[in-house]
């Protein structure tokens, strides 16, 4: 028997990263999450998310009651770099697809849908990122807490873009209120 491990959400703008383990021979699937807090602030810069992924992987192996002789196929994503050396199993780094990838991506999608992100049917892609970013912009003050702010691009590129767009929107709204009701509204009176 073999255990496969894959992640979902590592590159996503929002939420935790989910780690899934799957035993193809029996169809057993279990998952855990590397909490969003590990992708924010100094803890992210220190790489604590890598150690947390190892903790999650060990827990998943325990839940599957995997003997240390059972081989583990790890996704090649760098969130598993510490896992490869942190578990007492033979490890092979491979590209994961099929049932495990589908299952763990469904977990992440359900998480995002639970937040209210209109992501149903959108695969991880540039469009996925845009939908997540647009969702954050609708209520930036309340929703930024769901963003993986530790990524350098958030602070250097995306947050300034969001703030600039929101400032333009507020300015346009102030202008429209300063000019009173629109011509269409006046003619309806």
MOMODA-V200497 format. One record per helix or strand. SS is the DSSP state (A for helix, B for strand). FROM is the first residue (numbers start at 1). TO is the last residue. If there is no record, write none. Layout:
# MOMODA-V200497
ss->SS from->FROM to->TO
ss->SS from->FROM to->TO
This chain:
# MOMODA-V200497
ss->B from->2 to->8
ss->B from->14 to->14
ss->B from->17 to->23
ss->B from->28 to->34
ss->A from->36 to->39
ss->A from->41 to->45
ss->A from->48 to->63
ss->B from->71 to->75
ss->A from->78 to->86
ss->B from->91 to->94
ss->A from->99 to->115
ss->A from->126 to->138
ss->A from->140 to->146
ss->B from->147 to->147
ss->A from->152 to->178
ss->A from->183 to->188
